[in-house]
Amino acid sequence: NNSLVIFDRFSLENANSVVFAKSGAGKSYATKLEILRTLMMGTDVIVIDPENEYQNLANAVGGSFFKISLTSPHNINPFDIPIIPEGEEPADVFKSHILNLTGLIKLMVGDISPEEDSLLDRAIIETYAARDITAENFGKIKELNPPLLEDLQTVLQNTEGGKGIAQRLEKYVRGSYAGFTNNPTDVDVSNRFIIFSIRDLEEELRPIAMYIVLNFVWTLVRSELKRRLLIVDEAWWMMKYKDSASFLFGLVKRARKYYLGVTTITQD
């Protein structure tokens, strides 16, 4: 009857969606319309934007726009202490966080052997233990000072068999890629519409930045249950690598439990 149809994706079994179309077909345009309508319905929206396509929209509606780059003042520390979701065991949250960090480091350093994988897991745990953060006391101490990537590198350098991984991390700690992986978090996520832009990063760094941002968003989503929409534009960047693809896959599968709808957009 030509009347307006209001579609609420959160009324379905899960609120996830995938946008496929060739270049120039209008994927981002259609997604921007959905963002506006979603915000009008009272749902928070978070966007990972590889090409600065959503900055004007953020400016128009008063959203927060964070540029993640080697020289940007906006940083996310992947070693931040995750907030413990209601009803979950602190030790389980801590161990899950360690696994996510292991996946990130493997994405940064490339292929490692099973022995190095085990060593890396132990080194990350020891990095937190150096700050008196363990699975046993996690959640019991209010004021926790999270480590940085450089702290993990120091632990690896002093661990038998870990110097090779430590050397591969050097460019992210003090080398040409140092800048967005080794600083404390300084982004305000109180806005209902948040955009993380990674356009100004080298192509090699984009999957790493997307992983860090997604891990940060996942912690935010689990800390407070409310309807949110997460949009990952050019999701093929994440799917190119085993560890980042596995992380995104797991996030999408678990999103429903935390009232999160995930939209992935890609040409491939």
VOLUMVEX-181614 format. One line per 5 residues: number of its first residue (from 1); for each residue y, z, x of C-alpha. Coordinates in nm, 2 decimals. Example, Ala and Ser with C-alpha at 12.3 -4.5 7.8 and 13.67 -1.06 7.14 Angstrom:
2
1 = -0.45:0.78:1.23 ~ -0.11:0.71:1.37
REM end
This chain:
268
1 = 0.00:0.00:0.00 ~ 0.23:-0.05:0.31 ~ 0.29:0.32:0.34 ~ 0.30:0.50:0.68 ~ -0.03:0.61:0.82
6 = -0.02:0.93:1.03 ~ -0.32:0.94:1.27 ~ -0.41:1.27:1.43 ~ -0.65:1.21:1.72 ~ -0.72:1.59:1.73
11 = -0.88:1.57:1.39 ~ -1.17:1.38:1.54 ~ -1.48:1.52:1.72 ~ -1.28:1.49:2.05 ~ -0.93:1.37:2.12
16 = -1.00:1.15:2.42 ~ -0.92:0.78:2.43 ~ -0.94:0.48:2.67 ~ -0.68:0.20:2.68 ~ -0.81:-0.13:2.82
21 = -0.60:-0.45:2.84 ~ -0.49:-0.71:3.09 ~ -0.17:-0.68:3.28 ~ 0.14:-0.73:3.06 ~ -0.05:-0.68:2.73
26 = 0.15:-0.37:2.64 ~ -0.07:-0.08:2.75 ~ 0.22:0.14:2.87 ~ 0.44:0.05:2.57 ~ 0.18:0.15:2.32
31 = 0.12:0.47:2.51 ~ 0.49:0.56:2.51 ~ 0.50:0.52:2.13 ~ 0.20:0.75:2.10 ~ 0.37:1.00:2.33
36 = 0.68:1.01:2.11 ~ 0.48:1.06:1.80 ~ 0.26:1.32:1.96 ~ 0.57:1.52:2.07 ~ 0.70:1.50:1.71
41 = 0.37:1.65:1.60 ~ 0.42:1.95:1.83 ~ 0.17:1.86:2.10 ~ 0.25:1.90:2.47 ~ 0.22:1.59:2.68
46 = 0.15:1.55:3.06 ~ 0.15:1.21:3.23 ~ 0.03:1.10:3.57 ~ 0.25:0.80:3.64 ~ 0.17:0.58:3.94
51 = 0.46:0.33:3.88 ~ 0.76:0.54:3.74 ~ 0.71:0.37:3.40 ~ 0.77:0.69:3.21 ~ 1.09:0.82:3.38
56 = 1.33:0.67:3.12 ~ 1.13:0.82:2.84 ~ 1.14:1.16:3.00 ~ 1.52:1.13:3.04 ~ 1.56:1.02:2.68
61 = 1.37:1.32:2.53 ~ 1.46:1.59:2.79 ~ 1.12:1.59:2.97 ~ 1.06:1.71:3.32 ~ 1.00:1.44:3.59
66 = 0.85:1.54:3.92 ~ 0.83:1.29:4.20 ~ 0.53:1.36:4.43 ~ 0.59:1.20:4.77 ~ 0.59:1.28:5.14
71 = 0.97:1.37:5.13 ~ 1.00:1.51:4.78 ~ 1.11:1.87:4.72 ~ 0.84:1.89:4.45 ~ 0.51:2.02:4.58
76 = 0.17:2.14:4.45 ~ -0.04:2.37:4.66 ~ -0.41:2.28:4.59 ~ -0.51:2.63:4.71 ~ -0.31:2.80:4.43
81 = -0.50:3.09:4.27 ~ -0.63:2.97:3.93 ~ -0.55:3.17:3.62 ~ -0.87:3.32:3.47 ~ -0.92:3.18:3.11
86 = -0.99:3.42:2.84 ~ -1.37:3.49:2.80 ~ -1.47:3.35:3.14 ~ -1.60:3.54:3.44 ~ -1.36:3.56:3.73
91 = -1.64:3.50:3.99 ~ -1.74:3.18:3.80 ~ -1.37:3.06:3.80 ~ -1.34:3.13:4.17 ~ -1.66:2.94:4.25
96 = -1.56:2.64:4.04 ~ -1.22:2.64:4.22 ~ -1.40:2.63:4.55 ~ -1.61:2.33:4.44 ~ -1.30:2.14:4.32
101 = -1.13:2.21:4.66 ~ -1.44:2.09:4.84 ~ -1.42:1.76:4.65 ~ -1.05:1.72:4.74 ~ -1.11:1.78:5.11
106 = -1.40:1.53:5.11 ~ -1.16:1.28:4.95 ~ -0.91:1.34:5.23 ~ -1.14:1.33:5.53 ~ -1.39:1.07:5.41
111 = -1.77:1.07:5.44 ~ -1.93:1.39:5.58 ~ -2.29:1.49:5.64 ~ -2.48:1.74:5.43 ~ -2.44:1.99:5.71
116 = -2.06:1.94:5.72 ~ -2.05:1.97:5.34 ~ -2.21:2.31:5.36 ~ -1.99:2.41:5.65 ~ -1.68:2.30:5.46
121 = -1.78:2.51:5.15 ~ -1.82:2.82:5.38 ~ -1.49:2.75:5.55 ~ -1.29:2.74:5.23 ~ -1.45:3.07:5.12
126 = -1.35:3.22:5.45 ~ -1.00:3.09:5.42 ~ -0.95:3.28:5.10 ~ -1.13:3.59:5.24 ~ -0.87:3.59:5.52
131 = -0.62:3.66:5.24 ~ -0.85:3.93:5.09 ~ -0.95:3.69:4.81 ~ -1.32:3.69:4.73 ~ -1.55:3.62:4.43
136 = -1.61:3.99:4.41 ~ -1.24:4.10:4.38 ~ -1.10:3.78:4.22 ~ -0.91:3.87:3.91 ~ -0.88:4.24:4.00
141 = -0.58:4.21:4.23 ~ -0.26:4.11:4.06 ~ -0.05:4.00:4.36 ~ -0.24:3.73:4.55 ~ -0.09:3.52:4.83
146 = -0.27:3.18:4.83 ~ -0.35:3.01:5.15 ~ -0.24:2.66:5.25 ~ -0.42:2.36:5.39 ~ -0.32:2.46:5.74
151 = -0.51:2.79:5.70 ~ -0.83:2.60:5.62 ~ -0.77:2.38:5.93 ~ -0.74:2.69:6.15 ~ -1.07:2.83:6.01
156 = -1.24:2.50:6.07 ~ -1.11:2.48:6.43 ~ -1.26:2.82:6.50 ~ -1.60:2.75:6.33 ~ -1.88:2.59:6.52
161 = -1.93:2.23:6.40 ~ -1.60:2.23:6.21 ~ -1.36:2.08:6.47 ~ -1.43:1.73:6.36 ~ -1.32:1.79:6.00
166 = -1.02:1.99:6.13 ~ -0.91:1.70:6.34 ~ -0.93:1.46:6.04 ~ -0.71:1.71:5.84 ~ -0.44:1.70:6.12
171 = -0.25:1.41:5.96 ~ -0.22:1.60:5.63 ~ -0.11:1.93:5.80 ~ 0.13:1.82:6.08 ~ 0.09:1.44:6.10
176 = 0.24:1.14:5.91 ~ 0.09:1.25:5.58 ~ 0.21:1.61:5.60 ~ 0.46:1.68:5.32 ~ 0.29:1.72:4.98
181 = -0.05:1.88:5.07 ~ 0.06:2.17:5.28 ~ 0.35:2.35:5.10 ~ 0.37:2.62:4.83 ~ 0.39:2.50:4.47
186 = 0.75:2.47:4.33 ~ 0.72:2.28:4.00 ~ 0.83:2.43:3.67 ~ 0.57:2.34:3.40 ~ 0.74:2.51:3.10
191 = 0.86:2.18:2.95 ~ 0.66:2.03:2.66 ~ 0.68:1.68:2.83 ~ 0.59:1.66:3.20 ~ 0.56:1.36:3.42
196 = 0.42:1.35:3.77 ~ 0.52:1.03:3.95 ~ 0.32:0.92:4.26 ~ 0.48:0.57:4.30 ~ 0.64:0.65:4.63
201 = 0.31:0.75:4.80 ~ 0.11:0.52:5.02 ~ -0.18:0.36:4.84 ~ -0.43:0.56:5.05 ~ -0.27:0.88:4.93
206 = -0.25:0.81:4.56 ~ -0.61:0.91:4.47 ~ -0.55:1.24:4.67 ~ -0.23:1.30:4.48 ~ -0.39:1.23:4.15
211 = -0.67:1.47:4.23 ~ -0.43:1.75:4.33 ~ -0.22:1.70:4.01 ~ -0.52:1.68:3.79 ~ -0.66:2.00:3.93
216 = -0.32:2.17:3.88 ~ -0.31:2.04:3.52 ~ -0.66:2.15:3.46 ~ -0.58:2.51:3.57 ~ -0.27:2.50:3.34
221 = -0.47:2.37:3.05 ~ -0.74:2.64:3.08 ~ -0.48:2.92:3.12 ~ -0.34:2.89:2.77 ~ -0.52:2.72:2.49
226 = -0.30:2.48:2.28 ~ -0.30:2.12:2.19 ~ -0.21:1.90:2.49 ~ -0.23:1.53:2.57 ~ -0.30:1.43:2.93
231 = -0.23:1.06:3.01 ~ -0.37:0.92:3.34 ~ -0.22:0.57:3.39 ~ -0.39:0.33:3.63 ~ -0.70:0.56:3.62
236 = -0.89:0.31:3.84 ~ -0.73:0.48:4.14 ~ -0.94:0.78:4.06 ~ -1.26:0.58:3.99 ~ -1.25:0.41:4.33
241 = -1.39:0.72:4.51 ~ -1.70:0.92:4.42 ~ -1.54:1.27:4.45 ~ -1.23:1.19:4.25 ~ -1.43:0.99:3.99
246 = -1.67:1.28:3.95 ~ -1.38:1.53:3.90 ~ -1.21:1.31:3.63 ~ -1.54:1.26:3.46 ~ -1.60:1.64:3.45
251 = -1.25:1.70:3.32 ~ -1.28:1.45:3.04 ~ -1.62:1.59:2.93 ~ -1.49:1.95:2.92 ~ -1.14:1.87:2.77
256 = -1.24:1.93:2.40 ~ -1.32:2.29:2.47 ~ -0.96:2.35:2.58 ~ -0.78:2.15:2.30 ~ -0.70:1.88:2.55
261 = -0.70:1.51:2.47 ~ -0.73:1.27:2.77 ~ -0.61:0.91:2.77 ~ -0.71:0.69:3.06 ~ -0.53:0.36:3.10
266 = -0.66:0.08:3.32 ~ -0.69:-0.30:3.36 ~ -1.03:-0.26:3.53
REM end
